[in-house]
Amino acid sequence: MLLFLHGPHQHLPEFYPPHRGRFYFYGSVFGTTPTGLMRFGMVPAQDGAPPMSEADRHLLVHIELEILGGHVLMGTDAPESMGFKLNFGNNAHLNLEPDTLEDARRLFAALSDGGEVNMPLSPMFWGGVFGSLTDKFGVGWMINCAAS
């Protein structure tokens, strides 16, 4: 699944294999519910396109989740049968900048549950707190909070 962060900054970590459960997990972290669920089978066929497999018809063409500050995570499954070739890796992190230290601690704890803490949430020389982690889905996150 590709994940897009819609807002002032866009990040593109790659989710593979497709798994909409990630959005429900992130929804539990941010206290929101995924919306905009649309499957490939709901998309009108394009002229000249080969028939879509039954399995591909059930994959997600769109899902979204509101997170912090009006930002929205948007995702789509990326089936190889449609020409996608995703390589999951450590090439991207999502950076969150919550307004309060309490929110920073809550987000860090929830996202790291079942994952791996790369750098504990700690006071930094620039005056805020920072930490990084890899969640249970292998997605990298950075929490950077100016409040200390």
The 8 nearest C-alpha neighbors of each residue, nearest first, counted from 0:
[[1, 76, 14, 17, 15, 75, 77, 13],
 [0, 2, 13, 74, 14, 75, 76, 77],
 [1, 3, 74, 73, 11, 12, 13, 0],
 [2, 4, 73, 11, 72, 10, 74, 5],
 [5, 3, 72, 9, 10, 71, 73, 6],
 [6, 4, 71, 9, 70, 72, 3, 73],
 [5, 7, 70, 8, 4, 9, 71, 69],
 [6, 8, 9, 5, 70, 4, 69, 68],
 [9, 7, 6, 10, 5, 4, 70, 94],
 [8, 10, 4, 5, 6, 3, 7, 11],
 [11, 9, 4, 3, 12, 93, 8, 91],
 [10, 12, 3, 2, 13, 91, 9, 1],
 [13, 11, 91, 2, 10, 14, 1, 92],
 [12, 14, 1, 87, 2, 0, 11, 15],
 [15, 13, 0, 1, 16, 17, 87, 12],
 [16, 14, 17, 0, 87, 13, 85, 18],
 [15, 17, 14, 18, 0, 76, 77, 85],
 [18, 16, 0, 15, 76, 14, 19, 77],
 [17, 19, 20, 21, 16, 0, 15, 14],
 [18, 20, 21, 22, 17, 23, 59, 62],
 [21, 19, 23, 18, 22, 24, 25, 17],
 [20, 22, 24, 19, 23, 18, 25, 136],
 [21, 23, 25, 20, 24, 19, 26, 33],
 [22, 24, 26, 20, 21, 25, 27, 33],
 [23, 25, 21, 27, 26, 22, 20, 28],
 [26, 24, 28, 22, 27, 23, 21, 29],
 [27, 25, 31, 23, 32, 29, 24, 28],
 [26, 28, 30, 24, 25, 29, 23, 31],
 [29, 27, 25, 26, 30, 109, 24, 106],
 [30, 28, 26, 31, 27, 66, 25, 67],
 [31, 29, 27, 26, 28, 32, 66, 25],
 [32, 30, 26, 29, 65, 27, 33, 64],
 [31, 33, 26, 34, 64, 23, 30, 27],
 [34, 32, 64, 63, 22, 26, 23, 62],
 [35, 33, 63, 36, 62, 64, 32, 65],
 [34, 36, 62, 63, 37, 61, 33, 64],
 [35, 37, 62, 34, 61, 38, 59, 63],
 [36, 38, 61, 60, 59, 35, 62, 41],
 [39, 37, 59, 60, 40, 58, 41, 57],
 [38, 40, 56, 60, 41, 42, 58, 59],
 [41, 39, 56, 38, 42, 57, 55, 43],
 [40, 42, 39, 38, 43, 37, 56, 60],
 [41, 43, 39, 40, 44, 38, 60, 37],
 [44, 42, 45, 41, 40, 39, 46, 48],
 [45, 43, 42, 46, 48, 50, 51, 47],
 [44, 46, 48, 47, 43, 49, 42, 50],
 [47, 45, 48, 44, 49, 43, 50, 42],
 [46, 48, 45, 49, 44, 50, 51, 43],
 [47, 49, 45, 46, 50, 44, 51, 81],
 [50, 48, 51, 47, 45, 44, 46, 52],
 [49, 51, 48, 52, 44, 47, 53, 45],
 [52, 50, 55, 49, 56, 53, 40, 54],
 [51, 53, 55, 54, 56, 50, 80, 57],
 [52, 54, 56, 55, 51, 57, 40, 50],
 [53, 55, 52, 56, 57, 58, 51, 40],
 [56, 54, 52, 58, 57, 53, 51, 39],
 [55, 57, 40, 39, 53, 54, 58, 52],
 [58, 56, 55, 54, 38, 40, 39, 59],
 [59, 57, 55, 38, 56, 39, 76, 60],
 [60, 58, 38, 76, 61, 75, 37, 39],
 [59, 61, 75, 38, 39, 37, 76, 58],
 [62, 60, 75, 37, 59, 36, 74, 35],
 [61, 63, 36, 35, 74, 73, 34, 75],
 [64, 62, 73, 34, 72, 33, 35, 74],
 [63, 65, 33, 72, 71, 34, 66, 32],
 [64, 66, 71, 70, 72, 69, 31, 63],
 [65, 67, 70, 71, 29, 64, 69, 68],
 [68, 66, 70, 69, 65, 97, 29, 95],
 [67, 69, 70, 66, 97, 65, 71, 6],
 [68, 70, 67, 71, 65, 66, 6, 5],
 [71, 69, 6, 68, 66, 67, 5, 65],
 [70, 72, 65, 5, 64, 4, 66, 73],
 [73, 71, 4, 64, 63, 3, 5, 65],
 [74, 72, 63, 3, 2, 62, 4, 71],
 [73, 75, 2, 1, 62, 61, 3, 63],
 [76, 74, 60, 61, 0, 1, 59, 77],
 [75, 77, 0, 59, 17, 60, 58, 78],
 [76, 78, 0, 83, 75, 79, 1, 17],
 [79, 77, 80, 81, 83, 76, 82, 55],
 [78, 80, 83, 82, 81, 84, 77, 85],
 [79, 81, 78, 82, 83, 55, 77, 52],
 [82, 80, 79, 78, 83, 77, 55, 51],
 [81, 83, 79, 80, 84, 78, 77, 85],
 [84, 82, 79, 77, 78, 81, 85, 80],
 [83, 85, 79, 82, 86, 77, 78, 81],
 [86, 84, 83, 87, 13, 15, 77, 14],
 [87, 85, 88, 84, 13, 15, 14, 16],
 [88, 86, 13, 85, 15, 14, 89, 12],
 [89, 87, 90, 86, 13, 91, 137, 12],
 [88, 90, 91, 139, 87, 92, 138, 137],
 [89, 91, 88, 92, 12, 87, 139, 13],
 [92, 90, 12, 89, 139, 11, 93, 10],
 [93, 91, 139, 140, 94, 141, 12, 138],
 [92, 94, 140, 141, 139, 10, 95, 91],
 [93, 95, 141, 140, 142, 92, 96, 143],
 [96, 94, 142, 97, 141, 143, 93, 140],
 [95, 97, 143, 144, 142, 98, 94, 103],
 [96, 98, 99, 144, 103, 102, 95, 143],
 [99, 97, 96, 144, 146, 100, 102, 145],
 [100, 98, 102, 101, 97, 146, 103, 144],
 [99, 101, 103, 102, 146, 104, 147, 144],
 [100, 102, 104, 99, 103, 105, 106, 98],
 [103, 101, 105, 99, 104, 100, 106, 97],
 [102, 104, 100, 106, 101, 105, 97, 107],
 [103, 105, 107, 101, 102, 106, 108, 100],
 [106, 104, 102, 108, 107, 103, 109, 101],
 [107, 105, 109, 103, 108, 104, 110, 102],
 [106, 108, 104, 110, 105, 109, 111, 103],
 [109, 107, 105, 111, 106, 110, 104, 112],
 [108, 110, 106, 112, 111, 107, 28, 105],
 [109, 111, 107, 112, 134, 108, 106, 28],
 [110, 112, 114, 134, 108, 109, 107, 115],
 [113, 111, 109, 114, 110, 108, 134, 135],
 [114, 112, 135, 111, 134, 115, 110, 109],
 [115, 113, 135, 134, 111, 112, 133, 116],
 [114, 116, 133, 132, 111, 117, 134, 113],
 [115, 117, 132, 118, 119, 111, 131, 133],
 [116, 118, 132, 131, 115, 119, 133, 130],
 [117, 119, 131, 130, 116, 120, 132, 129],
 [120, 118, 130, 121, 116, 117, 131, 129],
 [119, 121, 130, 129, 128, 118, 131, 122],
 [122, 120, 128, 129, 119, 123, 130, 118],
 [123, 121, 128, 127, 129, 126, 124, 147],
 [124, 122, 128, 125, 126, 127, 121, 129],
 [123, 125, 126, 122, 127, 128, 121, 129],
 [126, 124, 123, 127, 128, 122, 145, 129],
 [127, 125, 124, 123, 145, 147, 122, 128],
 [128, 126, 145, 147, 144, 146, 123, 122],
 [127, 129, 122, 121, 144, 123, 143, 147],
 [130, 128, 143, 120, 142, 121, 144, 123],
 [129, 131, 120, 119, 118, 142, 141, 121],
 [130, 132, 141, 118, 117, 140, 142, 116],
 [133, 131, 116, 117, 140, 115, 139, 111],
 [132, 134, 139, 115, 138, 137, 114, 140],
 [133, 135, 114, 111, 136, 137, 138, 110],
 [134, 136, 114, 113, 137, 133, 112, 111],
 [135, 137, 134, 138, 21, 114, 133, 14],
 [138, 136, 134, 133, 135, 139, 114, 88],
 [139, 137, 133, 134, 136, 140, 92, 12],
 [138, 140, 133, 92, 132, 93, 134, 137],
 [139, 141, 93, 92, 132, 131, 94, 133],
 [142, 140, 131, 94, 130, 93, 95, 143],
 [143, 141, 95, 130, 129, 94, 96, 131],
 [142, 144, 129, 96, 128, 95, 141, 145],
 [145, 143, 96, 128, 146, 127, 97, 103],
 [144, 146, 127, 147, 128, 143, 126, 98],
 [147, 145, 144, 127, 100, 99, 98, 128],
 [146, 127, 128, 100, 145, 126, 122, 144]]
